[in-house]
Amino acid sequence: MLLTARSNDQRQQIKAAYKKAYGKDLVSALKSELGGLFESLIVALMTPPISYDASQLHKALKGAGTDDDVLIEIMSSRTSEQMKDIIKVYKKEFTSKLEKDICGDTSGHYQKLLVILLQGSREEGVDEAKIEKDAKDLYAAGEGKFGTDEEKFITILGNRSAEHLRKVFDAYKKLSGSEIEDSIEGETTGNLENLLLAVVKCARSVPDFFAEGLYKSMRRAGTDDNTLMRIMVSRSEVDMLDIRASFKKMYGASLYSTIQVGHIENKYKRQIPYLPPSENKCQQRGGKMAAKPLLLAFHSKYN
């Protein structure tokens, strides 16, 4: 709980203070003493948020095969500013361009939408003049024709703001009598379908998107620990309170209770609920001063 209850900024202060006081890297010390999922969780917690996203993308692209679920989750949910920061950190830490690596591992319309999302060039606000036209263009590109104009889906869903898209989705339902998700599921397949659906879900509600991801990671006997950890760590100081509320609303059970009854490693399970749900709560624990009282505890435990 020493680390899980602190903000990421405080963890970085603890890491720097530990190195200054003892001349050793805290993460290396922790890794030498831990193992399994608990080690993975602690290492993730000690990584700055943008570096964590960059590392997850690199692992998804450079591991054994492409982990499209990770690509889709991160690329569809991060803001334009976050994507720009991820690009910079990715190049610095892995001496490679993220766009180049994405293009080397993906293809076709799926690749094109990933690159558009990576560029972080979404328009701001709502363009009232485009709402009806966008809805009609989406209908004409899918349900309203034989075959599918994937380019139109990619252009509209990849470039319009979330607020604008929500209005387009309402207009689309009035026009066609069905949800935009129904059109995507009927007109596209594979990774493109999954990415388009993720973009739509995030435009509607990012907390709902992650609540669904958490639920799916725990709904079977074999928990998807990587997804559970990735979402809990990456959203803990962003919108976790909203995700918890969405989870309760969507599934009728609290996220905490669902984690506790899940098939999850005990030491790992005990720590996840203590991840800070918001930056304000973390700041109440002491800011920069939070590092000092913890140094002795870490040093005595891991040396």
N, C-alpha and C positions, 0 to 999 in steps of 0.2 A: 504493500500500500504506500510505501515511501515515495515511489515514482508514479504509480497510477493516479494518485490523488493530486498530483501537481500538474500545472499547465506545461505545455511544451517549452515555452520560454523559460520557465523556472528549471526545467530539466536541463536545458542548455547551460544555464547559469551554474547548476550543480556540477555538470560535466566539466566546465571550464575551471571552476573552483577546485575540483578534485585533482585535475591535472596540475594546477598551480601549486597545490598543497603537497602532493605526493609524487609528482613527476610521472604519473601513470595514466593511461587512458581508461576511463571508467567503463566504457562499453566493452573493451577487451577483458577487463577484470570480471565483469558480469558474465560475459560469454564463457569464460573459463570455469565458472562455478555452476552455470545453469545448463539446461538442455530441453529438448523437445519444444512444444508449443509455448511454454512459459518463456524460454529464451527468445523465441521469435517475437513474442509480444513485447518483451522488455527492449529488445533492439529496435523494434518499430517505434516504441514510445520515445526512445532517445534520439530519434532521427527528426530533423526539422520537417514540417509538413510538406513543403514543396519538394525537398529532397526525397521524402518518402514516396510521393507520387511519381517522381522521376525514376526512382529505383524500381517501383512496381511496373512501370511501363517498360523499362529496360529488361526486367526479368520476363515479362510477357512476350517481348519480341525476340530476346536472345536465348531463351531457354529451349528445351526440347520441344519444338513445335511452337506455334503462336497461341497464346492464351487470349482468345478473342473476348472472353467474358470480362477480363480485366481492362482491355482496350476500350470496350464499349462502355463499361461502368464509368471510367475516369473521363473519357473524351466527351461523353454526353452530359456530364454533371458539373464540370468545372466552369468557372466564369472565364470571360475573355482575358481578364488580367491574370488569373491563375495560370491559364494556358501559356501566356507570354513568359511568365516566370519559370514555368516547368521547362520550356524550350531552352532558356538560358542555363538553368541548373543541369539539365540533361547533357548539354554540350560540354559544360565545365567538368562534370563528374565522369562522363563516359567517353569524352573526346570524339563524339559522333553527333550528327544532326538527327534529331528525333524524326523529322519529316522523311529523311532519307531511309531511316530504319523502318518506319511504317510502310513506306512505298516498297521496300525490299521484301516485306513479309505479307503484303496484302495486294489485292488487285481489283480492277473493275469499279463498279459504282460504289462498292463498300469502301474502297481505298479513297475515292474522290470525296465522299462525305467525311471520312476521318480527317483528311487534309483540310477541308473547309472548317471543320470544328477546331482543328489545331491552330489555324490562323487567327482564330478569335476575332472575327470581323463582323459579329452580329450587329445589326442595326439597333439603335436605341429607341425606346418608346413605342407608340402605336401610330401607324400611318393609316388613318381612317380611309383614305382613298384606295388603299390596297387590300383592305379586308375582304370585300366581296369578290374582287378579282382573284385574289389568292385562293379563296375557297372554290371558285369556279374552275380555276386552272388545275387545282388538285383533283377535282372531280373529273375534269376532261382528261387528265393524265392517267387516271385509273379506272374507276367504275364506269365512266362515260365513254370508254372506247374499247376496241378490241386490242389486247396487248397493253403494255404499260410504258409510260414515259417516265422512267426513273429519274431522269435529269431534272424534271420539274419538281418532283418530291424533294430531291437533294437541295436544289436551289432555295426553295421556300423554307423547308424545315432547317436547313443549315445556316441561313442568313438572317431570318427575322427574329426579333426579340421574343422572349417568353410571353410577355404581356400581349404582344401583337398576335402571337400564335394561338393563344387561348381564345381570342376573339374570332380568329379564322376557324378554329375548331367548332365554335358555336354556329358560325355561318355555314360551315360545311354540313353540320347535322340538319339545319333547316333546309338546306338545298337538296341533300341526298336522302335524308331520313335515317342515316346511320352515322356511327362515330367514325372519325378518321382512322382509328385503330383497326376497324373492320376492313377498311379499304387497304391499308398497309398489309394486313394479314392475308387478304385475298389476292393482292397484286404482286407481292414480293416474297422472297424466300431467303433462307440462310442467314448469313451475317448481316446483309443489308437490311433484311426485315427486322432483325433483333436490334440493330443500331437505330433504325428509324423509330421503332417502338420506344426505345429508351429515350430518344430525343423528345418524343411526344410526352412521355411520362414525366420527364424532368421539366418540360414546359408547363405541364399541369401542376405538379407539386414535387419538388425535390425531396422533401421529407417522406412523402408517400412512396417515391421511387426506392429510397433506401430502406424504408420499413419493409417493403416487399422483398428486397434483396436479403435482409436479415431473416425474414420468415422462411424464405426458400432455403437459406443456408442451414436451417435447423429442423426442417420439417420431416426429414428422413432419419432413420437410425444412424446412418453415417453422416455426421455433421461436416459441412464444408467449412473447415476451420479457417482456411485462408481468406475466404470471403467474409466470414464473421469478423475476423481480426481486422481485415483491411477497412471495413466500413466503420467498426467501432473506433478504431484509432484515427482514421482520417476525418471523421465527422464529430469527434468528441468535443471539440471546441468551436464547431461551426453551427450545427443545428440539431444536436442530439436530443435536446428537450422536445423539439418539434417532431423528431423521428419517433421518440417514445410515445408522444400523443397520437401520432399517425398509426403506430403499431397497435396501440390499445383500441383505437377506433376501427381499424381494419380487421383485427383478428380476435378481439374480445378478451385479450389477456395482456398483462404487462410484459414489456420486453425483459425486465429483470427476472420475473418468474419463469418465462420461457427459457432463458439462458440457464437458470438453476436446475430445471428438469431435463435439460438437453444432454445428449451423449457427448460431453465435453470434458477434457482433462481437468481434474479437480483443482489443481494449483492455478491453472490458467482461468478456469471458471470463476474462482474466488476473486480474481483481480479485475476482470472486465467490468463489473458493475461500478467500480470505483473510479473509472475514467471520468475526468471532469466534464460536466455537461455544458459548461459555458465559461467564457473567459472571465466574466465578472466574479463568478464563484471562486475561480482559481486565484484571482488577484487578492481575494480576502485572506488567502493563506500566507501572504507576506511578501510578495514580489521578490526583489533581489535578496532580501534577508532570508528567504526560505532556504537558500543553498547552505548557509553556514551551519545550522544545527544538524544537518543531515550528513555532513562530511565524515564526522567521526563514526557514525553508524555504518556507513558504507565501507570505510577503511578497515574497521575492526572485523566486519563480516567477511570481506573479500580479500583479506591479506593474512 
